[in-house]
């Protein structure tokens, strides 16, 4: 049980609709429904009575939601106390990134921001996308790098870079010497994906070839990894080929090869997002310009 689950409960209780509650919480309806069902299983009670055209709070659910409301209020009070105490602390910039972005780019940003904004203490947090959206909405971090698109009423942002996908092969694989690959080259290959981004990568590949994701839906289910390091090891030992974004490439790894997709490249878009009511929008615009310049620099 965590605060996010309790917020899901309150949203469903308010909207009496799982889809609207999910939109309010900046998550997907299946994610929200699954988390609430897990909570009900954990508590061994039914909080919501679900029908084809209705959602009702059960009697015990009403008591649980009342208690959850008090918990969230107390949690918000804790955040308020902490924010007040930070007024006397040195200025701080906190930004977030998601695991499948890799570590190289956030570390590069940390170094650059510390050089350009020396009065500020720069901090970085790595969380899943849903968590980052929640942190931004509660203004607990200043900005975050997120895969686009992002639809959240409280947030705004801009595209920062294109992050092309690459195929990772063992050095002994027949494709290892290829300059590029196409989706048709992968049609009979077992593919490995990072667990966090399986659905996201499949969507990108499906945009190029609608039948591709369908072909691989079942055969790839047994091939999953929770980190890029694990993914590379699986590829190295011949369990399959992997699809990863360019920002996650480890250029020092000599045991695998990274091969781009043939032109036009298949890429995800990475954006920089912040809260619309951020206390210092001018500072965020300065940061955005610095990061945009950093990406534009090598092209000149």
N, C-alpha and C positions, 0 to 999 in steps of 0.2 A: 504494500500500500504506500503511495506517495502523494505529494501535493497535486501532481498533474492528474492523477486518477480522480482525486476529489473535485478538481475543477471540471473534469469531464462530467461527473455526477451532477454538479450544480448547473452546468449548461443544458444537459438533457432535461433536468427538472424545470428549468426556465422555459425552454423552447418546446418541450413535449414532442421533439422531432430530432432523430439522430443525425440526419443530414445537416440541418440548420445548426445543431450543437457543434458538429465537427467543423463547419465553416467558421463559426464563432471562435473556436479554439485553434484555428489554423492547422487543422490536421485532416486526415481522410476519414470518411465514415466507417470503413472497415476497421481502421486502427482504433478509433474511439469505441466502437461496438465491442471489439475484442477485449480491450482493456477493462471495460465495464463488466463484461461477462467473466473475465478472470477475477475481478474483485468480488463479484457475487459468488463465484465458486470458492474463493478464499474465505469469505464470511459465511458461506453455506446458507445464504438467504437470497430471496429475489427482491431486488430493489425497485425494478421497473416491471410492470406488466405490459407486455408487447402484443399488439394486435395488428391486423393488416392496415388499419387506418388510424391507429391511436397508440399513444404511449401514456401509461398512468403510473403514478408513484404508489407503491404498496404501503400499507400502514407502517411496517417496519422500515421501509425505505424512507418514509417521511422523517422518522426519528434519526436515521443515519444521515440524511441530507441536512437536517438541523444541526447535527453535530459537526458535519463537514463544513458548514457555513462558518461556525465558530472557529474551527481550525484554520480556515483560509484567512479569516479576519485577523486572527492572532499572528499568522505568518506574515501578513501584510504589515502589521504593526512592528514586527521584528525588523523587516526591511526598512521601514520608516525610521526606526531608532538607529539602525546602522548608517543610513544615509545622512542623518543629522550629525552623527559622530565623525563622518568623513569630511565634514566641512573644514575641519582644522588640519586635515592631512594634505600632503602634497598632491597637486593635480595629477589625475590618472586617466589614461586612455585604455579601455578594455575592448578588445575585438575578438570575435569568434570565427571558427572555421569548422567544417565537418570532416570526419575521418577520411573519406575517400578523396579529399583534396590532396592528401599527402602532407608531409611536413616541410618540404623544401620551401614552398611559397610563403607560408606563414612565418617561417624563420627569416626569410628574406625581408618580409614586411616589418617584422620586429626590429631588425637591424636598421632598416631605412627610416622608420618612424622615430627611433631613438636618436638618430643623427639629425633629423629635420625638426623634431619637436622636443628639444632637450629639457625644457622645464617639466615635461610630463613623464610620469612613470608608465611605461607601456606594458600591458599584460595581455596574454592570449589564453583563450579557453577553447578546447576542442570538444564539441558535443554533436549529437545527431541533429539533423535539420529541424525536427519538430521542437527540440529543446531550445535551439538557437532562436527560433521564431518566438517562443515564449519569453526568453530572456530579453529579446529586443522589445517585445510588446510591453514588458514590465520595466523597461529602461534600466535593466541591470547590466547591460553592456552597451557600448557606444555604437558599434557597427559590427556587421558580420559579412563574411564571404559565403554566398549561398548559390546553389545551382538554380538557374532560371527555368521557368518563370516562377515568381513568388506573388501570390495573391493574398494580401492581408491588409485590411482596412487601415491599420495603424502605421503601416510601414511604407517607405518609399525607397527607391534605389535606382541604380543605373548599371548597365552592362560594363564589366571591367575587362574581360578577355574571353577569347574562344579557347577551349581546352580540348584539342583533338584526341580521339581515342586511338590506341595502338593495340596491335596483336603481339602477345608475348609468346615466344617459342623457345624450346630448348636449343642449345647450340648445335646439336646433332640432327635436328629436324630438317626435313626436306625443304621447308619454307625458310630456313634460317638465313639463306643467302639472297632472298627475294628483296627487291627494293620497295615493293608495296604489295598489298593484298586486297582482294575484293571479298564481299560477303559470300559470293559463290565458292571461293576457295575454302571457306570455313563450313560449308554445308554438311560435310561428312566428318567434321572434326568435333571431338568432345570439347566443350568450352567451359572454362572456369570463370566464375564471377565472384566479386566480393559480396558477401551476404547482404550488406547494407544497401548495395546499389543494383542488385539484380534487376528489379523491375525498371529502374531508371535507364540502365544501359539497354535493356531489351527494347524499351520505347524508342530510343535513339536509333537502334538498328532496324526496328520495324518501320521507321519513317523512310528508310532507304529501300527496304524490301519487306512488304507486309507479310510475306509468307515465312520469312527467316525466323522470327521469334517463335512462331507457331511450330516450326520444325524442331526447334531446340528446347521447347518448353519442358518436355518430359525427359529427354535424354540427359539434360544438364542438371537435373534436380539433385543428383548425388554428388555433384562437384561444387563445393562451396568453401569459402575461406573467410575468416573474420579479420584478416589484416593483409596488406600487400606483401609483407614479408612471407607470410604463409602461402600466399598465392604464387609467389615466385618459386618457392621451394617445391610446390606441387607441380609447376610447369617443368622445373629443372629435372624432376624425377619421372617425367613422362606421363603424368596423369591427364594431360590435356593441354590445350592452348588457353591463354587468358586474354580478356579484353580489359584494358585499364586506361585511364586518362593520362595525358602527357605530364600533368603536374605530379603524378605519382611515380614517374620513372626514376629508377636508381641507376645513374650513369656509371657508377663504379662497379656494378654487378656484371661480371664477365661470364656468368653461367647461363645467361639467357640473352635473347635478341629481342629488340623492340622494333616492330615493323609497322609503318603507317598504312592507313587505308589509301587506296588509289584515289586520285582527285576525281570529284570533289571530296575533301576530307569529311569524315563523320566526327562531329565535335559537340560537346556540351557547352553552354554559355554560363560563365560565372559572373555574378553581379555583386555589387557592394550595396548593402541595405542598412537603413537606420530608421529610428522612430521619427514620425512626422513632427512630433512635439519635442524633439531633442533640445536640451537647454542651450546648446552652442552650435547652431546650424552653420555659422560661418567657419568654425573650426573643421567641421565635417567636410565642407566644400574644399578647404585647403588640403585636407588629407586625401580626398578624392583626386584632386589635381595632381598631387605628388605621386600617387599610385598609378594614375593614368600616364603620367610622364615617364614613370619607371618602365612601363610596358612599351611605350612608344619609342623610347630611347634607342634600343638596339636596331629598330627598323630604319633609323635615319642614316 
